[in-house]
Amino acid sequence: MSLKECPGCAIDVDKNEDVCPICGYDFPEQSKSFKYAVWLLIVLMLLWLLF
């Protein structure tokens, strides 16, 4: 089971949770296209640094 830390109360909760069971913090959901865009930018920056 992978965990993530709640920024509201600093407790570790399951990575699949949408809301913290202790403080009720609502974790924002990131779309898959956003994640792909971030990885693409990282790869492009690494390529730019190498050349």
C-alpha distance matrix in Angstrom:
0.0 3.8 6.5 10.2 13.3 15.7 19.1 20.9 19.9 17.6 14.9 11.2 9.8 7.0 7.9 9.5 11.7 15.3 16.7 15.9 16.4 18.5 20.9 20.6 20.1 19.9 17.7 20.0 19.0 20.1 21.7 21.2 24.7 24.1 21.4 23.8 26.6 24.8 24.1 27.7 29.1 27.3 28.6 32.0 32.2 31.4 34.1 36.5 36.0 36.6 39.8
3.8 0.0 3.8 7.0 10.4 13.2 16.3 18.6 17.9 15.4 13.2 9.4 8.5 6.2 5.7 8.5 10.8 13.9 15.5 14.7 16.0 17.8 19.6 19.4 18.2 18.0 15.4 17.4 16.6 17.4 19.4 18.9 22.3 21.3 18.4 21.1 23.6 21.6 21.0 24.7 25.8 24.0 25.6 28.9 28.9 28.2 31.0 33.3 32.7 33.6 36.8
6.5 3.8 0.0 3.8 6.8 9.6 12.8 14.9 14.1 11.6 9.6 5.8 5.4 4.6 4.8 8.4 9.3 12.2 13.1 11.7 13.3 14.6 16.2 16.3 15.0 15.4 13.0 15.5 15.5 16.7 19.2 19.5 22.7 21.2 18.7 21.8 23.9 21.6 21.7 25.4 26.0 24.3 26.4 29.5 29.1 28.8 31.8 33.7 33.1 34.3 37.5
10.2 7.0 3.8 0.0 3.8 6.5 9.3 11.9 11.8 9.3 8.3 5.5 5.6 6.3 5.3 8.9 9.1 11.0 11.6 10.2 12.7 13.6 14.4 14.5 12.5 12.9 10.2 12.7 13.3 14.5 17.5 18.2 21.1 19.1 17.0 20.4 22.0 19.6 20.2 23.9 24.1 22.6 25.1 27.9 27.3 27.3 30.5 32.0 31.4 33.0 36.1
13.3 10.4 6.8 3.8 0.0 3.8 6.2 8.8 8.4 5.6 5.6 4.5 6.3 8.7 8.6 11.8 10.9 12.1 11.6 9.4 12.0 11.8 12.1 13.0 10.9 12.3 10.3 13.1 14.7 16.2 19.6 20.8 23.4 20.9 19.3 22.8 23.9 21.3 22.3 25.9 25.6 24.1 27.0 29.5 28.5 28.8 32.1 33.3 32.5 34.4 37.5
15.7 13.2 9.6 6.5 3.8 0.0 3.8 5.4 5.8 4.9 5.5 6.3 6.9 9.8 10.0 12.2 10.3 10.5 9.1 6.8 9.8 9.3 8.8 9.6 7.3 9.3 8.1 11.4 13.7 15.8 19.3 21.2 23.7 21.1 20.1 23.9 24.7 22.3 23.9 27.3 26.9 25.8 28.9 31.1 30.1 30.8 34.1 35.0 34.4 36.6 39.5
19.1 16.3 12.8 9.3 6.2 3.8 0.0 3.8 5.8 5.5 8.1 9.6 10.7 13.5 13.1 15.3 13.5 12.9 11.4 9.5 12.7 11.6 9.9 10.8 7.9 10.0 9.1 11.5 14.4 16.1 19.9 22.0 23.9 21.0 20.4 24.1 24.4 21.8 23.8 27.0 26.1 25.2 28.5 30.4 29.1 30.1 33.5 34.0 33.3 35.8 38.5
20.9 18.6 14.9 11.9 8.8 5.4 3.8 0.0 3.8 6.1 8.3 10.8 11.6 14.7 15.1 16.7 14.1 13.2 10.7 8.5 11.0 9.2 6.8 8.3 6.1 9.3 9.9 12.7 16.0 18.3 21.9 24.4 26.4 23.6 23.3 27.1 27.3 25.1 27.2 30.3 29.4 28.7 32.1 33.9 32.6 33.8 37.1 37.5 36.9 39.5 42.2
19.9 17.9 14.1 11.8 8.4 5.8 5.8 3.8 0.0 3.9 5.6 9.0 10.5 14.1 15.3 17.2 14.6 14.6 11.9 8.7 10.2 7.6 6.4 9.3 8.4 11.9 12.4 15.6 18.6 20.9 24.5 26.7 29.0 26.3 25.6 29.4 29.9 27.4 29.2 32.6 31.8 30.7 34.0 36.1 34.7 35.5 38.9 39.5 38.7 41.1 44.0
17.6 15.4 11.6 9.3 5.6 4.9 5.5 6.1 3.9 0.0 3.8 6.6 9.2 12.7 13.6 16.3 14.4 15.1 13.2 10.0 11.8 9.9 9.7 12.1 10.6 13.5 12.9 16.0 18.5 20.4 24.0 25.6 28.0 25.3 24.1 27.8 28.5 25.7 27.1 30.6 29.9 28.4 31.6 33.9 32.4 32.9 36.4 37.2 36.1 38.3 41.4
14.9 13.2 9.6 8.3 5.6 5.5 8.1 8.3 5.6 3.8 0.0 3.8 6.3 10.0 11.9 14.4 12.5 13.9 12.0 8.5 9.5 8.1 9.3 11.5 10.9 13.6 13.1 16.6 18.6 20.8 24.1 25.6 28.4 26.1 24.6 28.2 29.4 26.8 27.9 31.5 31.2 29.7 32.6 35.2 34.1 34.3 37.7 38.8 37.9 39.8 42.9
11.2 9.4 5.8 5.5 4.5 6.3 9.6 10.8 9.0 6.6 3.8 0.0 3.8 7.0 8.8 11.7 10.6 12.8 11.9 9.0 10.3 10.1 11.8 13.1 12.3 14.0 12.7 16.1 17.3 19.2 22.4 23.4 26.4 24.3 22.5 25.9 27.4 25.0 25.6 29.3 29.4 27.7 30.4 33.2 32.3 32.3 35.6 37.0 36.1 37.8 41.0
9.8 8.5 5.4 5.6 6.3 6.9 10.7 11.6 10.5 9.2 6.3 3.8 0.0 3.8 6.3 8.4 7.0 9.7 9.1 6.9 8.0 9.3 11.2 11.5 11.0 12.1 10.9 14.3 15.1 17.4 20.3 21.4 24.6 23.0 21.3 24.7 26.5 24.5 25.2 28.8 29.2 27.9 30.3 33.1 32.7 32.8 35.9 37.5 37.0 38.6 41.6
7.0 6.2 4.6 6.3 8.7 9.8 13.5 14.7 14.1 12.7 10.0 7.0 3.8 0.0 3.8 5.4 5.5 9.1 9.9 9.0 10.0 12.3 14.2 13.7 13.2 13.2 11.5 14.4 14.2 16.3 18.7 19.3 22.8 21.7 19.7 22.9 25.1 23.4 23.7 27.3 28.2 26.9 29.0 32.0 31.9 31.9 34.8 36.6 36.4 37.7 40.7
7.9 5.7 4.8 5.3 8.6 10.0 13.1 15.1 15.3 13.6 11.9 8.8 6.3 3.8 0.0 3.8 5.6 8.4 10.3 10.3 12.4 14.6 15.8 14.8 13.4 12.6 10.0 12.1 11.4 13.0 15.3 15.7 19.2 18.0 15.9 19.1 21.3 19.7 20.0 23.5 24.5 23.4 25.4 28.3 28.4 28.5 31.3 33.1 33.0 34.4 37.3
9.5 8.5 8.4 8.9 11.8 12.2 15.3 16.7 17.2 16.3 14.4 11.7 8.4 5.4 3.8 0.0 3.8 6.5 9.3 10.5 12.2 15.2 16.3 14.6 13.6 12.1 9.9 11.7 10.4 12.4 14.1 14.8 18.4 17.8 16.2 19.2 21.6 20.6 21.0 24.3 25.6 24.9 26.8 29.6 30.0 30.3 32.8 34.8 35.0 36.3 39.0
11.7 10.8 9.3 9.1 10.9 10.3 13.5 14.1 14.6 14.4 12.5 10.6 7.0 5.5 5.6 3.8 0.0 3.8 5.7 7.0 8.7 11.8 12.8 10.9 10.4 9.1 7.9 10.6 10.4 13.3 15.5 16.9 20.3 19.4 18.3 21.6 23.6 22.5 23.4 26.7 27.6 27.1 29.3 31.9 32.1 32.7 35.3 36.9 37.2 38.7 41.4
15.3 13.9 12.2 11.0 12.1 10.5 12.9 13.2 14.6 15.1 13.9 12.8 9.7 9.1 8.4 6.5 3.8 0.0 3.8 6.9 9.3 12.2 12.2 9.4 8.4 6.1 5.3 7.7 7.9 11.4 13.7 15.9 18.9 17.9 17.5 20.9 22.5 21.6 23.1 26.1 26.8 26.8 29.2 31.4 31.6 32.6 35.2 36.5 37.0 38.8 41.3
16.7 15.5 13.1 11.6 11.6 9.1 11.4 10.7 11.9 13.2 12.0 11.9 9.1 9.9 10.3 9.3 5.7 3.8 0.0 3.8 6.2 8.8 8.5 5.6 5.5 4.6 5.9 9.2 10.7 14.3 16.9 19.4 22.2 20.8 20.6 24.1 25.4 24.3 26.0 29.0 29.4 29.2 31.9 34.0 33.9 35.0 37.8 38.9 39.1 41.2 43.7
15.9 14.7 11.7 10.2 9.4 6.8 9.5 8.5 8.7 10.0 8.5 9.0 6.9 9.0 10.3 10.5 7.0 6.9 3.8 0.0 3.8 5.5 5.8 4.7 5.1 6.7 7.7 11.5 13.4 16.6 19.7 21.9 24.7 23.0 22.4 26.0 27.3 25.7 27.3 30.5 30.6 30.1 32.9 35.2 34.7 35.6 38.6 39.7 39.6 41.6 44.3
16.4 16.0 13.3 12.7 12.0 9.8 12.7 11.0 10.2 11.8 9.5 10.3 8.0 10.0 12.4 12.2 8.7 9.3 6.2 3.8 0.0 3.8 6.1 5.8 8.1 9.8 11.3 15.0 16.6 20.0 22.8 24.9 27.9 26.4 25.7 29.3 30.8 29.2 30.6 33.9 34.2 33.6 36.3 38.7 38.3 39.0 42.0 43.3 43.1 45.0 47.8
18.5 17.8 14.6 13.6 11.8 9.3 11.6 9.2 7.6 9.9 8.1 10.1 9.3 12.3 14.6 15.2 11.8 12.2 8.8 5.5 3.8 0.0 3.8 5.9 8.2 11.1 12.8 16.6 18.8 22.0 25.1 27.3 30.2 28.3 27.6 31.3 32.5 30.6 32.2 35.5 35.5 34.7 37.6 39.9 39.2 39.9 43.1 44.1 43.7 45.8 48.6
20.9 19.6 16.2 14.4 12.1 8.8 9.9 6.8 6.4 9.7 9.3 11.8 11.2 14.2 15.8 16.3 12.8 12.2 8.5 5.8 6.1 3.8 0.0 3.8 5.6 9.1 11.4 14.9 17.7 20.9 24.1 26.7 29.2 27.0 26.8 30.6 31.3 29.5 31.5 34.6 34.3 33.8 36.9 38.9 38.1 39.1 42.3 43.0 42.7 45.0 47.7
20.6 19.4 16.3 14.5 13.0 9.6 10.8 8.3 9.3 12.1 11.5 13.1 11.5 13.7 14.8 14.6 10.9 9.4 5.6 4.7 5.8 5.9 3.8 0.0 3.8 6.2 9.2 12.4 15.0 18.5 21.5 24.2 26.7 24.8 24.9 28.6 29.4 28.0 30.1 33.1 32.9 32.7 35.8 37.7 37.2 38.4 41.4 42.2 42.1 44.5 47.0
20.1 18.2 15.0 12.5 10.9 7.3 7.9 6.1 8.4 10.6 10.9 12.3 11.0 13.2 13.4 13.6 10.4 8.4 5.5 5.1 8.1 8.2 5.6 3.8 0.0 3.8 6.2 9.3 12.4 15.5 18.8 21.6 23.9 21.7 21.8 25.6 26.1 24.6 26.8 29.7 29.4 29.3 32.4 34.2 33.6 34.9 37.9 38.5 38.5 40.9 43.4
19.9 18.0 15.4 12.9 12.3 9.3 10.0 9.3 11.9 13.5 13.6 14.0 12.1 13.2 12.6 12.1 9.1 6.1 4.6 6.7 9.8 11.1 9.1 6.2 3.8 0.0 3.8 6.3 9.1 12.5 15.5 18.5 20.8 18.9 19.3 22.9 23.5 22.4 24.7 27.5 27.4 27.6 30.6 32.3 32.0 33.5 36.3 37.0 37.3 39.7 42.0
17.7 15.4 13.0 10.2 10.3 8.1 9.1 9.9 12.4 12.9 13.1 12.7 10.9 11.5 10.0 9.9 7.9 5.3 5.9 7.7 11.3 12.8 11.4 9.2 6.2 3.8 0.0 3.8 6.4 9.5 12.8 15.4 17.8 15.7 15.8 19.5 20.2 19.0 21.1 24.0 24.0 24.0 26.9 28.7 28.5 29.9 32.6 33.5 33.8 36.1 38.4
20.0 17.4 15.5 12.7 13.1 11.4 11.5 12.7 15.6 16.0 16.6 16.1 14.3 14.4 12.1 11.7 10.6 7.7 9.2 11.5 15.0 16.6 14.9 12.4 9.3 6.3 3.8 0.0 3.8 6.5 9.8 12.9 14.7 12.6 13.3 16.9 17.3 16.4 18.9 21.4 21.4 21.9 24.8 26.3 26.3 28.0 30.5 31.2 31.9 34.2 36.3
19.0 16.6 15.5 13.3 14.7 13.7 14.4 16.0 18.6 18.5 18.6 17.3 15.1 14.2 11.4 10.4 10.4 7.9 10.7 13.4 16.6 18.8 17.7 15.0 12.4 9.1 6.4 3.8 0.0 3.8 6.5 9.5 11.7 10.3 10.9 14.2 15.2 14.8 16.9 19.3 19.9 20.6 23.1 24.7 25.2 26.8 29.0 30.0 31.0 33.0 35.0
20.1 17.4 16.7 14.5 16.2 15.8 16.1 18.3 20.9 20.4 20.8 19.2 17.4 16.3 13.0 12.4 13.3 11.4 14.3 16.6 20.0 22.0 20.9 18.5 15.5 12.5 9.5 6.5 3.8 0.0 3.8 6.6 8.4 6.6 7.3 10.6 11.4 11.2 13.4 15.6 16.2 17.1 19.5 21.0 21.7 23.3 25.4 26.5 27.6 29.6 31.5
21.7 19.4 19.2 17.5 19.6 19.3 19.9 21.9 24.5 24.0 24.1 22.4 20.3 18.7 15.3 14.1 15.5 13.7 16.9 19.7 22.8 25.1 24.1 21.5 18.8 15.5 12.8 9.8 6.5 3.8 0.0 3.8 5.4 5.4 6.7 8.9 10.1 11.1 13.0 14.5 15.8 17.2 19.0 20.4 21.7 23.3 24.9 26.1 27.7 29.5 31.1
21.2 18.9 19.5 18.2 20.8 21.2 22.0 24.4 26.7 25.6 25.6 23.4 21.4 19.3 15.7 14.8 16.9 15.9 19.4 21.9 24.9 27.3 26.7 24.2 21.6 18.5 15.4 12.9 9.5 6.6 3.8 0.0 3.8 5.3 5.1 6.2 8.6 10.0 10.7 12.3 14.3 15.5 16.7 18.4 20.1 21.4 22.7 24.3 26.0 27.3 28.9
24.7 22.3 22.7 21.1 23.4 23.7 23.9 26.4 29.0 28.0 28.4 26.4 24.6 22.8 19.2 18.4 20.3 18.9 22.2 24.7 27.9 30.2 29.2 26.7 23.9 20.8 17.8 14.7 11.7 8.4 5.4 3.8 0.0 3.8 5.4 5.1 6.1 8.7 9.9 10.4 12.3 14.3 15.3 16.3 18.3 20.0 21.0 22.3 24.3 25.8 27.0
24.1 21.3 21.2 19.1 20.9 21.1 21.0 23.6 26.3 25.3 26.1 24.3 23.0 21.7 18.0 17.8 19.4 17.9 20.8 23.0 26.4 28.3 27.0 24.8 21.7 18.9 15.7 12.6 10.3 6.6 5.4 5.3 3.8 0.0 3.8 5.4 5.1 6.3 8.8 9.8 10.6 12.5 14.4 15.3 16.6 18.6 20.1 21.0 22.7 24.6 26.0
21.4 18.4 18.7 17.0 19.3 20.1 20.4 23.3 25.6 24.1 24.6 22.5 21.3 19.7 15.9 16.2 18.3 17.5 20.6 22.4 25.7 27.6 26.8 24.9 21.8 19.3 15.8 13.3 10.9 7.3 6.7 5.1 5.4 3.8 0.0 3.8 5.4 5.2 6.3 8.6 10.0 10.8 12.5 14.3 15.5 16.8 18.6 20.0 21.4 22.9 24.8
23.8 21.1 21.8 20.4 22.8 23.9 24.1 27.1 29.4 27.8 28.2 25.9 24.7 22.9 19.1 19.2 21.6 20.9 24.1 26.0 29.3 31.3 30.6 28.6 25.6 22.9 19.5 16.9 14.2 10.6 8.9 6.2 5.1 5.4 3.8 0.0 3.8 5.4 5.2 6.1 8.6 9.9 10.6 12.2 14.2 15.4 16.5 18.2 20.0 21.2 22.7
26.6 23.6 23.9 22.0 23.9 24.7 24.4 27.3 29.9 28.5 29.4 27.4 26.5 25.1 21.3 21.6 23.6 22.5 25.4 27.3 30.8 32.5 31.3 29.4 26.1 23.5 20.2 17.3 15.2 11.4 10.1 8.6 6.1 5.1 5.4 3.8 0.0 3.8 5.5 5.0 6.2 8.7 9.9 10.5 12.2 14.3 15.3 16.3 18.3 20.1 21.2
24.8 21.6 21.6 19.6 21.3 22.3 21.8 25.1 27.4 25.7 26.8 25.0 24.5 23.4 19.7 20.6 22.5 21.6 24.3 25.7 29.2 30.6 29.5 28.0 24.6 22.4 19.0 16.4 14.8 11.2 11.1 10.0 8.7 6.3 5.2 5.4 3.8 0.0 3.8 5.4 5.2 6.3 8.8 9.9 10.6 12.4 14.4 15.3 16.6 18.6 20.3
24.1 21.0 21.7 20.2 22.3 23.9 23.8 27.2 29.2 27.1 27.9 25.6 25.2 23.7 20.0 21.0 23.4 23.1 26.0 27.3 30.6 32.2 31.5 30.1 26.8 24.7 21.1 18.9 16.9 13.4 13.0 10.7 9.9 8.8 6.3 5.2 5.5 3.8 0.0 3.8 5.4 5.0 6.2 8.6 9.9 10.6 12.4 14.2 15.4 16.7 18.6
27.7 24.7 25.4 23.9 25.9 27.3 27.0 30.3 32.6 30.6 31.5 29.3 28.8 27.3 23.5 24.3 26.7 26.1 29.0 30.5 33.9 35.5 34.6 33.1 29.7 27.5 24.0 21.4 19.3 15.6 14.5 12.3 10.4 9.8 8.6 6.1 5.0 5.4 3.8 0.0 3.8 5.4 5.2 6.1 8.6 10.0 10.6 12.2 14.3 15.5 16.7
29.1 25.8 26.0 24.1 25.6 26.9 26.1 29.4 31.8 29.9 31.2 29.4 29.2 28.2 24.5 25.6 27.6 26.8 29.4 30.6 34.2 35.5 34.3 32.9 29.4 27.4 24.0 21.4 19.9 16.2 15.8 14.3 12.3 10.6 10.0 8.6 6.2 5.2 5.4 3.8 0.0 3.8 5.5 5.1 6.1 8.6 9.8 10.4 12.2 14.2 15.5
27.3 24.0 24.3 22.6 24.1 25.8 25.2 28.7 30.7 28.4 29.7 27.7 27.9 26.9 23.4 24.9 27.1 26.8 29.2 30.1 33.6 34.7 33.8 32.7 29.3 27.6 24.0 21.9 20.6 17.1 17.2 15.5 14.3 12.5 10.8 9.9 8.7 6.3 5.0 5.4 3.8 0.0 3.8 5.5 5.2 6.2 8.7 9.9 10.6 12.5 14.5
28.6 25.6 26.4 25.1 27.0 28.9 28.5 32.1 34.0 31.6 32.6 30.4 30.3 29.0 25.4 26.8 29.3 29.2 31.9 32.9 36.3 37.6 36.9 35.8 32.4 30.6 26.9 24.8 23.1 19.5 19.0 16.7 15.3 14.4 12.5 10.6 9.9 8.8 6.2 5.2 5.5 3.8 0.0 3.8 5.5 5.1 6.2 8.6 9.9 10.7 12.5
32.0 28.9 29.5 27.9 29.5 31.1 30.4 33.9 36.1 33.9 35.2 33.2 33.1 32.0 28.3 29.6 31.9 31.4 34.0 35.2 38.7 39.9 38.9 37.7 34.2 32.3 28.7 26.3 24.7 21.0 20.4 18.4 16.3 15.3 14.3 12.2 10.5 9.9 8.6 6.1 5.1 5.5 3.8 0.0 3.8 5.4 5.1 6.1 8.6 9.9 10.8
32.2 28.9 29.1 27.3 28.5 30.1 29.1 32.6 34.7 32.4 34.1 32.3 32.7 31.9 28.4 30.0 32.1 31.6 33.9 34.7 38.3 39.2 38.1 37.2 33.6 32.0 28.5 26.3 25.2 21.7 21.7 20.1 18.3 16.6 15.5 14.2 12.2 10.6 9.9 8.6 6.1 5.2 5.5 3.8 0.0 3.8 5.4 5.0 6.2 8.7 10.1
31.4 28.2 28.8 27.3 28.8 30.8 30.1 33.8 35.5 32.9 34.3 32.3 32.8 31.9 28.5 30.3 32.7 32.6 35.0 35.6 39.0 39.9 39.1 38.4 34.9 33.5 29.9 28.0 26.8 23.3 23.3 21.4 20.0 18.6 16.8 15.4 14.3 12.4 10.6 10.0 8.6 6.2 5.1 5.4 3.8 0.0 3.8 5.4 5.1 6.3 8.8
34.1 31.0 31.8 30.5 32.1 34.1 33.5 37.1 38.9 36.4 37.7 35.6 35.9 34.8 31.3 32.8 35.3 35.2 37.8 38.6 42.0 43.1 42.3 41.4 37.9 36.3 32.6 30.5 29.0 25.4 24.9 22.7 21.0 20.1 18.6 16.5 15.3 14.4 12.4 10.6 9.8 8.7 6.2 5.1 5.4 3.8 0.0 3.8 5.4 5.1 6.4
36.5 33.3 33.7 32.0 33.3 35.0 34.0 37.5 39.5 37.2 38.8 37.0 37.5 36.6 33.1 34.8 36.9 36.5 38.9 39.7 43.3 44.1 43.0 42.2 38.5 37.0 33.5 31.2 30.0 26.5 26.1 24.3 22.3 21.0 20.0 18.2 16.3 15.3 14.2 12.2 10.4 9.9 8.6 6.1 5.0 5.4 3.8 0.0 3.8 5.5 5.4
36.0 32.7 33.1 31.4 32.5 34.4 33.3 36.9 38.7 36.1 37.9 36.1 37.0 36.4 33.0 35.0 37.2 37.0 39.1 39.6 43.1 43.7 42.7 42.1 38.5 37.3 33.8 31.9 31.0 27.6 27.7 26.0 24.3 22.7 21.4 20.0 18.3 16.6 15.4 14.3 12.2 10.6 9.9 8.6 6.2 5.1 5.4 3.8 0.0 3.8 5.6
36.6 33.6 34.3 33.0 34.4 36.6 35.8 39.5 41.1 38.3 39.8 37.8 38.6 37.7 34.4 36.3 38.7 38.8 41.2 41.6 45.0 45.8 45.0 44.5 40.9 39.7 36.1 34.2 33.0 29.6 29.5 27.3 25.8 24.6 22.9 21.2 20.1 18.6 16.7 15.5 14.2 12.5 10.7 9.9 8.7 6.3 5.1 5.5 3.8 0.0 3.8
39.8 36.8 37.5 36.1 37.5 39.5 38.5 42.2 44.0 41.4 42.9 41.0 41.6 40.7 37.3 39.0 41.4 41.3 43.7 44.3 47.8 48.6 47.7 47.0 43.4 42.0 38.4 36.3 35.0 31.5 31.1 28.9 27.0 26.0 24.8 22.7 21.2 20.3 18.6 16.7 15.5 14.5 12.5 10.8 10.1 8.8 6.4 5.4 5.6 3.8 0.0
